[in-house]
Amino acid sequence: MKPEIEAKFATYPAEAQEQLKRIRRLVFSVAEENGLGTVEETLKWGEPSFLVKGGSTVRMDWKPNDPDYIKVYFHCQTSLIETFKEIYRDEFTYEGKRAIVIPLAASELGPLRHCLQMALTYHRVKHLPLLGA
């Protein structure tokens, strides 16, 4: 993990750190399992951000004004959230066209894995119905 990402994670409460680290591991796992190459990990708008070639940026964060949740952000000008809402209508709560809201206590991240796969392959699948889901 890059030092700036470690430093950012250190600012979160322990429970948020753990959930964010789980989601981070999931991003890297999806990239590896799908042969997507190197994950570029950085801070964008002060939030941990991940991108692979041919994909759309995925960001995540915890905010003190919504302390029981992690938010996983996707580019709002893509069809990602719209597609996620179609496929996973009842599995997630969404924040507009930007984010999936994940409870800190959530233990099952299976559907999120699929959403991350669609985001990380977005430019390859954006022409397919439901992003090829």
C-alpha positions in Angstrom: 0.0 0.0 0.0 1.3 3.4 -0.9 2.3 5.6 2.0 -0.3 8.3 1.2 -3.0 5.6 1.2 -1.8 4.2 4.5 -1.7 7.7 6.0 -5.3 8.3 4.8 -6.5 5.0 6.2 -4.9 5.9 9.5 -7.3 8.8 9.8 -10.3 6.6 9.9 -11.8 4.8 12.9 -10.7 1.2 13.3 -14.0 -0.3 12.0 -14.0 1.9 8.9 -10.3 1.1 8.3 -11.1 -2.6 8.3 -14.0 -2.3 5.9 -12.1 0.0 3.5 -9.1 -2.4 3.6 -11.5 -5.3 2.7 -12.8 -3.3 -0.3 -9.3 -2.4 -1.3 -8.3 -6.0 -1.3 -11.4 -6.8 -3.3 -10.3 -4.2 -6.0 -6.9 -5.8 -6.3 -8.4 -9.3 -6.3 -10.8 -8.5 -9.1 -8.0 -6.9 -11.2 -5.8 -9.9 -10.7 -8.5 -12.5 -11.4 -9.5 -10.7 -14.6 -6.0 -10.1 -15.9 -6.5 -6.3 -15.8 -2.9 -5.4 -15.1 -1.5 -3.0 -12.6 -3.9 -1.1 -10.3 -3.0 2.5 -10.1 -3.6 3.5 -6.5 -3.7 7.2 -5.5 -5.7 9.8 -3.6 -8.2 11.8 -5.7 -10.1 14.5 -3.9 -8.4 13.2 -0.8 -10.0 9.8 -1.2 -8.4 6.4 -1.9 -8.8 5.9 -5.7 -8.1 2.9 -8.0 -7.9 2.6 -11.7 -6.7 0.0 -14.3 -6.2 0.6 -18.0 -9.5 0.2 -19.7 -11.5 0.8 -16.6 -13.3 3.6 -14.8 -12.0 5.1 -11.6 -13.3 3.7 -8.3 -13.0 5.8 -5.2 -14.0 5.0 -1.6 -14.3 6.9 1.6 -15.7 7.1 5.1 -17.1 10.4 6.4 -17.7 11.4 10.0 -21.1 12.9 9.1 -22.3 9.4 8.0 -20.3 7.2 10.4 -22.0 3.8 9.9 -21.2 3.6 6.2 -18.5 3.4 3.6 -19.2 4.8 0.2 -17.8 3.4 -3.0 -17.8 6.1 -5.7 -18.1 5.6 -9.4 -17.8 8.2 -12.2 -21.3 9.8 -12.5 -21.2 10.2 -16.3 -21.0 6.4 -16.8 -23.8 3.9 -16.8 -22.3 2.1 -13.9 -24.7 3.1 -11.0 -27.7 2.8 -13.3 -26.6 -0.7 -14.2 -25.9 -1.7 -10.6 -29.4 -0.5 -9.7 -30.9 -2.6 -12.4 -29.0 -5.8 -11.4 -28.7 -5.2 -7.6 -31.8 -3.3 -6.8 -32.3 -4.7 -3.3 -28.7 -5.6 -2.4 -27.4 -2.0 -2.0 -28.4 1.5 -1.0 -27.3 4.0 -3.5 -26.3 7.7 -3.3 -27.6 9.2 -6.5 -25.6 8.4 -9.6 -22.3 8.3 -7.7 -22.0 5.8 -5.0 -22.9 2.4 -3.5 -23.4 2.7 0.3 -21.9 -0.1 2.3 -22.7 -0.6 6.0 -19.6 -0.8 8.2 -20.9 -4.1 9.5 -21.5 -5.7 6.1 -19.8 -9.0 5.8 -21.0 -10.1 2.4 -19.3 -8.2 -0.4 -20.1 -10.7 -3.3 -22.3 -8.3 -5.3 -19.7 -5.5 -4.8 -17.1 -7.8 -6.4 -19.2 -7.9 -9.5 -19.8 -4.1 -9.5 -16.1 -3.5 -9.2 -15.4 -5.9 -12.1 -17.8 -3.9 -14.3 -16.1 -0.6 -13.3 -12.6 -1.9 -13.8 -13.5 -3.2 -17.3 -15.9 -0.4 -18.1 -14.4 0.9 -21.4 -14.3 -2.7 -22.7 -18.0 -3.4 -21.8 -19.8 -0.1 -21.9 -21.3 -0.9 -25.3 -22.9 -4.2 -24.0 -26.4 -4.4 -22.5 -26.1 -4.2 -18.7 -22.3 -3.9 -19.2 -22.2 -7.6 -20.1 -23.5 -8.7 -16.7 
